[in-house]
């Protein structure tokens, strides 16, 4: 199992849209192998695999990893209102209210 502070570093790389796709994929692979953030990893892999800006070599590796994770459908989409409600709920749960 990976140390929590190292897992946080991997998450920052994996979920940062500004990071290089190859670095994101490597971080996603490590998170997946450790069973961390599985749903978010799947969604991000799907996003990388279907983004026109992602290099083909990265797309192929992302699709291969998705195949290993047994993903046969696109991630579910939340409507904007439901997403805002969930975000607010999480903020209140982990940050609190002022």
Steps between C-alpha positions, in 0.01 A plus 500: 500500500619846413554770766213753521721798416633321191148403398407869523788586266380238253147639517623852430681381187226263383211742530677820390391579146813712451736203559646315203278211388783246541557610860127494571472149361793377710343649814159354411657159450660515843176618665310220329754239607460617860120512484483874568234735358377223270196679359690823444786304341255334262340831405837663441626206294186516288551873455863449390401220265236709325668843496611607152803679649637183661781336302405165347759305702348630824148425375595140429655455844198666668260274310710197593482595867125560473467154350684355798260687728206351305343825390247444226304824511556873529498659846165624622436869456353713778272786422648836607253549785573158651874561461476835681299337782761225542787748496331714765430195714864388483627849579276519806601149607877550471548875537201609701286807468589857585 
